Amino acid sequence: MTAKEYLGDIIGGSLMLRESRVIAELLITSPNEDKWHDAIVNDNVLQKTSVHSVKRMASTLRKRLQPMGETFWTELLEASDDAARQMLLMATMCQSPVLTDFMATTLSDARQMFRESLRSEDWQEFILSRQRAVAGLDQYSESSIQKMGNNVFKILADSGYLESGRSKKLKNVYVLPQIREWANRLDCQKAYDVMESVR
């Protein structure tokens, strides 16, 4: 696996629940590139101030959500916020295997050692341990690696595994039954197993 495949678009941001629902609603309309551009840039459906940041965010969320399919997008709009966040976590884990890997190793180890919280250094140590195995991972700048780490901690906080991205205090999570169903339907069993094992 190359670094690009391993990281996916984790540098693009956290779960972004509200924005993900906006993008899901847009994807349901099967927009062509002109309609996509109109909605994102001209209509500014994501309500961001910078054209560059809105295009970047839209691209990130499209990459995460598009492979999940229309039934997933529809349920994302109707689900409770907690269920929607877990659906988005699973979608992000499928698109960015680095997140699954971090949860299965570093987060799991912290749980097993009864640590109260993760540390910022946990991310740096994890990436260093993967650089030999993942081709091209050592080519990323320190600032990019740092930004990815911040997003990973924020994703774990958004989905309830950490109290906040700042404190990184571990919390218990109840993985909702519909997430198992989605894992089976979308062939994301590994992501589900990790979500369940580190809760």
N, C-alpha and C positions, 0 to 999 in steps of 0.2 A: 504494500500500500504506500502511495506517495504521500508527502506531507499535505498536499492540497486535498486529497481524498480524506485523509485522517482528520484534518481540521474542519473541513467543510467551510461554512461561513460563520464560524463562531465569533470572529472578530466584528461581525456586523451588529451585534447587540444581544440583549437579554430576551426574555420571552415576549415582552411587549403585547400584553393581552388585548388591549383596546385596538391597537394598530393591526394585530393579527386578524381580529374579527373584521376590520374594514377590508383588509386584503382578501380574506376568505369570501366576503360578500361580492367583491369585485371579480374574483376568479369564477364564481358561480355563473357570471354573465358571459363567460368565454370570450374575453376581450381580445381583439387583435392588437398589434403593437401601437397603432394610432390611438385606439380607445384607451389602452393602458396608459400611454403618455398623457393623454388628455386628463384622465382621472387623477394621476399621480402629480403631474406638474401644473397643468392649467387649473384644475378644480381643487388641487391640494387637499385630497380627501384625508391625508394623514395629519393635516394641520401642523406642518412644520415651517419654520421661518426660512430655511436655506434650501434652495433647489438641489444642491449637491447632497445634503443630508437626507432629504426626502427620497431621492432616487436610490441612494445607497440602502436606506431602510426598506424601501419597497422591494428592492432586488433580493435582500436577505430573506425577507418574509416569503417572497414568492418561491425561492429555492427550498425553503423549509416546508411550505404548505402544498405546493403543486403536486409533488409525488403522492400525497396522501389521498387525493381524489375528492370528488364532489360530495359524497356522503359524509366524509369527514368534515369538510368545510361547513356543510349544513348543520351538522351536530355542534360544531364549534360555536355557531351563532346562537344555538338554543340551549346549550349546556350551562350549568351553574358555573360561576367563576372558578371554583375549586376544580371542577371536572375539566374545564377548558384549559386551565393552567397545566394539569397533568397530561392532557392531550398534546399541548404545545411542547411540554418537556419531552414526551416520547418522540414527537416529530423532529425536535432539535437533536436528540440523541441519534436518531436514524440518519440525519443529514450530517452530523458532526461526531463521528465515532470517538473522537478525543474526549468528549463529555462522558460517554458511556464508560470509557476506559478509566477516567479519573474517578468516577463514582465507584467503579468495581474494585479499584485498588486503594487509592488514598482515603476516600470517604469510608469505605468498608473497613479499612485498617483502623481508622480513628474510632469507629463504632466498637470494633472488637477490643480495642485497648481502653475503652470507656473514657476516652477524652471528651472534654466538655465542648471543645470547639476546634475548628481547623485553624491553621496559621497561613499567613500570606506566603511564607517560604514553602509550604506544601506544594503549591503550584509550580514554583521554580524547580524544586527537587523532582517533581513528577516529570516535567518537560525534559530536564537533563537526563533522566533515566530512560526516556523514549528516543532521544536523539540518535542513538546508535542503531535502533531498530527501524525507524521511520525515515526513509530517504528524503533529504531536503529539509528536514525539520530544523537543522542547525543553521539554515540560511536566513531565518526570520530575525528581525531586529529585536533588541531587548524591549523596546517600547511596544512593539506589536505583541510580543509574548505577554507583557504586562497587561495590555488591554484585553487580550483573550482571557487571561486569568481573572481580571475584574468582572468580565461578562459571565464566566463560569460561576463565580461566587454569587453574582446577582441572580443568575438562573436558578441556582440551588435555593436561594432565599425566596425568589418569586414562587417556586413550586413547593415551599414549606420545609425543605430539608435543613435549612439554616434560618436562624432568627432574623438575620439581616446580612447583607453583603459586607457590612463593616465589622460587626461583632463576630460573625462566622460561628456563632454558637449552634451546636447541633440540636435539631428538633426531631420528634417522631412524626412519621407521616402515615396516614391510612390511604393506601392506593385503592382507588375506587374500582368497583367490579367492571365498569364499562371499559376501563383501560386494558384489562386482560382480553376483552373481546376485540378491541382495536388491534392489539398486538397480534392476535391470531389472524385477523382479517388482512392486516398489512404486512405480515411476515416480519414483525419487529419483536420477536420473542426475546431476543437477547436484551433489548432495551427494557422490556417489561420485567424480566428476571432480575436485572440490576436494580430497577426502581423498587421492587419488592424486597430484595435482599438487604438493602441499606436503609430501610425505613426505620 
